[in-house]
Amino acid sequence: MKKINLGITGCMGRMGQQLIKSSRKDINFKLVTLTENKLVNNKFYGIKPELNSDKAFKKTEVIIDFTIPSCTLEILKIATKLKKKVVVGTTGFNRRQENLIKKYSKKIPILKAGNMSLGINLLVYLTEIASNTLDKNFLSKVFETHHKYKKDYPSGTALMLGRGIAAGKGKNFYSLFGKKYLNKKTFPYSKKINFNSVRKGQIIGEHEVKFSSGKEIITLNHEAFDRALYSEGALTAAKWLINKKPGLYSMRDLMNFK
């Protein structure tokens, strides 16, 4: 079986390092390119990290990117020029950047997800079903906890869950976006979707959606214990994407949710 030539961006970051480890264990991939936003002297399995460039990605077939929005857009510009496939796990995009990603996806296959965990993507699907099933008396809110180094909030996963709530109601997500809180012990329900983000310790990821009618509360939650589940999910996405035509895909497409 021919191996897929893989490129990993942000290779010195937490997810970059995890992706290197997971890809080395996966017989479907050959790691050929590592990049960083600055010169690095270290070598990983004989591969010296490079700066993002046409030359760096020339040998790759698929690129996995967990960096920051500005870096991701730089990589997508290069990938579009070279006709490479890209799995995007970066979060924190604004609306303008989201529109640019859609533009690039008309020319290359892009799978973008705020969370690569199969379990989280199932949770988003269940959130959408619950939101669609429960009547208008139920208000909702989203709570998430991550390690102290995570900068963006709400997390990309929390926003995915918010979009699930909105989709279930047949509403535009931005019209339902409520208040965002940071490190609060409690936060209120609202007719819109409120978010509370906690940053502490080394927590990999905890996410919770609550629906309340005032008489009962329904809770959907997910806890991550090993960062490898994200890197393994990204590699699953890369394998799935390799035979796809240009377009913007999600883990929902991969998991074949209707």
C-alpha positions as CSV (number, residue, x, y, z in Angstrom):
1,M,0.0,0.0,0.0
2,K,1.3,3.4,-1.0
3,K,1.9,5.7,2.0
4,I,0.5,9.2,2.1
5,N,3.2,11.9,2.1
6,L,2.3,14.1,5.1
7,G,3.3,17.6,6.2
8,I,2.7,18.9,9.7
9,T,2.8,22.6,10.4
10,G,3.5,24.2,13.8
11,C,5.7,21.2,14.6
12,M,7.1,22.6,17.8
13,G,3.6,23.2,19.4
14,R,1.8,20.9,21.6
15,M,-0.4,19.5,18.9
16,G,2.4,19.5,16.4
17,Q,4.5,17.3,18.6
18,Q,1.6,15.0,19.2
19,L,0.9,14.7,15.5
20,I,4.5,13.7,14.9
21,K,4.2,10.9,17.4
22,S,0.9,9.6,16.1
23,S,1.9,9.8,12.5
24,R,5.0,7.7,13.2
25,K,2.8,5.0,14.5
26,D,0.3,5.0,11.6
27,I,1.4,2.8,8.7
28,N,-0.7,4.9,6.2
29,F,1.6,7.9,6.4
30,K,5.1,8.9,5.5
31,L,6.2,12.1,7.3
32,V,8.0,14.2,4.8
33,T,7.7,17.8,5.9
34,L,7.7,19.8,9.2
35,T,7.3,23.5,9.4
36,E,7.5,26.3,12.0
37,N,7.1,30.1,11.9
38,K,10.8,30.4,12.9
39,L,14.0,28.5,12.2
40,V,14.5,25.5,14.4
41,N,17.8,23.6,14.8
42,N,16.2,20.4,16.1
43,K,15.6,17.4,13.8
44,F,12.7,15.0,14.2
45,Y,13.2,11.5,12.8
46,G,15.8,13.0,10.4
47,I,13.5,15.8,9.3
48,K,14.6,19.4,9.9
49,P,11.7,21.9,10.3
50,E,11.4,24.6,7.6
51,L,9.6,27.8,7.2
52,N,6.2,27.7,5.4
53,S,7.0,27.9,1.7
54,D,6.3,26.3,-1.7
55,K,9.5,24.4,-1.4
56,A,8.6,23.0,2.0
57,F,5.3,21.6,0.9
58,K,6.2,20.5,-2.6
59,K,6.5,16.7,-1.7
60,T,3.5,16.6,0.5
61,E,0.1,15.2,-0.5
62,V,-1.8,16.4,2.6
63,I,-1.0,19.0,5.2
64,I,-2.3,18.9,8.8
65,D,-2.4,22.4,10.4
66,F,-2.9,23.2,14.1
67,T,-1.5,26.7,14.4
68,I,-3.1,30.2,14.5
69,P,-5.5,31.8,12.0
70,S,-3.0,34.0,10.3
71,C,-0.6,31.1,9.8
72,T,-3.4,28.8,8.6
73,L,-4.3,31.3,5.9
74,E,-0.7,31.5,4.8
75,I,-0.6,27.7,4.5
76,L,-3.9,27.6,2.6
77,K,-2.6,30.1,0.1
78,I,0.5,28.0,-0.6
79,A,-1.5,24.7,-0.6
80,T,-4.0,26.2,-3.2
81,K,-1.1,27.2,-5.4
82,L,0.4,23.6,-5.1
83,K,-3.0,21.8,-5.2
84,K,-2.4,20.2,-1.8
85,K,-5.1,18.9,0.5
86,V,-5.3,20.4,4.0
87,V,-6.8,19.3,7.4
88,V,-7.4,22.4,9.5
89,G,-7.6,22.0,13.3
90,T,-6.8,25.7,14.0
91,T,-9.5,27.7,15.9
92,G,-10.3,31.3,16.5
93,F,-11.1,32.5,13.0
94,N,-13.1,35.6,12.5
95,R,-15.9,35.9,9.8
96,R,-13.5,37.4,7.2
97,Q,-11.1,34.6,7.7
98,E,-13.9,32.0,7.5
99,N,-14.9,33.4,4.2
100,L,-11.3,33.2,2.9
101,I,-11.2,29.5,3.8
102,K,-14.4,29.0,1.9
103,K,-12.8,30.7,-1.1
104,Y,-9.7,28.4,-1.0
105,S,-12.0,25.3,-0.6
106,K,-13.3,26.0,-4.1
107,K,-9.9,25.0,-5.5
108,I,-8.6,22.4,-3.0
109,P,-10.1,19.9,-0.5
110,I,-10.1,21.3,3.0
111,L,-11.4,19.5,6.1
112,K,-11.9,22.0,8.9
113,A,-13.0,21.1,12.4
114,G,-12.8,22.9,15.7
115,N,-12.2,19.5,17.3
116,M,-10.9,16.3,15.6
117,S,-12.3,14.0,18.3
118,L,-14.8,11.5,16.9
119,G,-16.6,11.6,20.3
120,I,-16.9,15.4,20.3
121,N,-18.3,15.4,16.8
122,L,-20.9,12.8,17.9
123,L,-21.7,15.2,20.8
124,V,-22.3,18.1,18.4
125,Y,-24.7,15.8,16.4
126,L,-26.6,14.9,19.6
127,T,-26.7,18.5,20.6
128,E,-28.3,19.4,17.3
129,I,-30.9,16.6,17.8
130,A,-31.7,17.7,21.3
131,S,-32.0,21.4,20.3
132,N,-34.4,20.4,17.5
133,T,-36.5,18.1,19.7
134,L,-36.9,20.3,22.8
135,D,-39.6,23.0,22.7
136,K,-39.0,26.8,22.9
137,N,-39.3,26.7,26.7
138,F,-35.8,25.2,26.9
139,L,-32.9,27.7,27.2
140,S,-29.3,26.5,26.5
141,K,-25.7,27.4,27.4
142,V,-22.2,25.9,26.8
143,F,-19.4,25.4,29.3
144,E,-15.8,24.4,28.5
145,T,-12.5,24.0,30.3
146,H,-9.0,23.8,28.8
147,H,-5.4,24.1,30.0
148,K,-4.1,27.4,31.1
149,Y,-2.0,27.9,27.9
150,K,-5.1,28.0,25.6
151,K,-5.6,31.6,24.5
152,D,-8.8,31.8,22.4
153,Y,-12.2,31.6,24.0
154,P,-14.8,30.3,23.6
155,S,-12.9,27.3,22.3
156,G,-13.5,26.1,18.7
157,T,-15.3,23.1,20.1
158,A,-17.6,25.3,22.2
159,L,-18.5,27.2,19.1
160,M,-19.2,23.9,17.3
161,L,-21.6,23.0,20.0
162,G,-23.2,26.5,19.8
163,R,-23.6,26.0,16.1
164,G,-25.2,22.6,16.8
165,I,-27.8,24.3,19.1
166,A,-28.5,27.0,16.4
167,A,-28.8,24.4,13.6
168,G,-31.3,22.4,15.7
169,K,-33.4,25.5,16.0
170,G,-33.0,26.3,12.3
171,K,-31.4,29.7,13.3
172,N,-28.3,31.6,12.2
173,F,-25.6,31.0,14.8
174,Y,-24.5,34.6,15.0
175,S,-28.0,35.8,15.7
176,L,-28.1,33.5,18.7
177,F,-24.6,34.2,20.0
178,G,-25.0,35.5,23.5
179,K,-22.4,36.6,26.1
180,K,-19.0,35.0,26.6
181,Y,-17.6,34.6,30.1
182,L,-14.1,33.7,31.3
183,N,-13.3,31.7,34.5
184,K,-16.8,32.2,36.0
185,K,-18.0,29.7,38.6
186,T,-21.6,30.2,37.4
187,F,-23.2,31.9,34.4
188,P,-26.8,32.4,33.3
189,Y,-29.1,30.8,30.8
190,S,-30.4,33.2,28.2
191,K,-32.7,33.2,25.1
192,K,-29.4,33.4,23.3
193,I,-26.5,31.0,23.8
194,N,-24.1,32.0,26.5
195,F,-20.6,30.6,26.8
196,N,-18.3,30.2,29.8
197,S,-14.6,29.2,29.4
198,V,-12.3,28.2,32.2
199,R,-8.5,28.1,31.7
200,K,-6.6,26.2,34.4
201,G,-4.0,23.5,35.0
202,Q,-3.2,20.9,32.3
203,I,-6.8,20.0,31.4
204,I,-6.9,18.6,27.8
205,G,-10.6,19.4,27.3
206,E,-14.0,19.3,28.9
207,H,-17.2,20.4,27.2
208,E,-20.8,20.6,28.3
209,V,-24.1,21.7,26.9
210,K,-27.1,22.3,29.1
211,F,-30.7,22.7,28.2
212,S,-33.1,24.0,30.9
213,S,-36.8,24.5,31.0
214,G,-36.7,25.8,34.6
215,K,-38.3,22.5,35.7
216,E,-35.6,20.1,34.4
217,I,-32.1,20.2,33.0
218,I,-30.7,18.0,30.2
219,T,-26.9,17.8,30.1
220,L,-24.6,16.5,27.3
221,N,-20.9,16.3,28.0
222,H,-17.5,15.0,26.9
223,E,-14.2,14.7,28.6
224,A,-10.8,14.2,26.9
225,F,-8.1,12.4,28.8
226,D,-5.4,12.0,26.1
227,R,-4.3,14.5,23.5
228,A,-3.6,11.6,21.1
229,L,-7.4,11.4,20.3
230,Y,-7.1,14.7,18.5
231,S,-4.0,13.8,16.5
232,E,-5.5,10.4,15.6
233,G,-8.7,12.0,14.6
234,A,-6.7,14.4,12.4
235,L,-4.9,11.5,10.7
236,T,-8.3,9.8,10.1
237,A,-9.4,13.0,8.5
238,A,-6.3,13.2,6.3
239,K,-6.9,9.6,5.1
240,W,-10.5,10.4,4.3
241,L,-9.6,13.7,2.5
242,I,-7.0,12.2,0.2
243,N,-9.6,11.0,-2.4
244,K,-11.9,14.0,-2.2
245,K,-12.6,16.7,-4.7
246,P,-12.2,20.5,-3.8
247,G,-14.7,21.5,-1.2
248,L,-15.0,22.5,2.5
249,Y,-15.6,19.4,4.6
250,S,-16.1,18.7,8.3
251,M,-15.8,15.7,10.6
252,R,-19.6,15.4,10.2
253,D,-19.0,14.5,6.5
254,L,-16.4,12.0,7.5
255,M,-18.7,10.3,10.0
256,N,-21.5,10.4,7.5
257,F,-24.0,12.2,9.8
258,K,-27.1,13.3,7.9
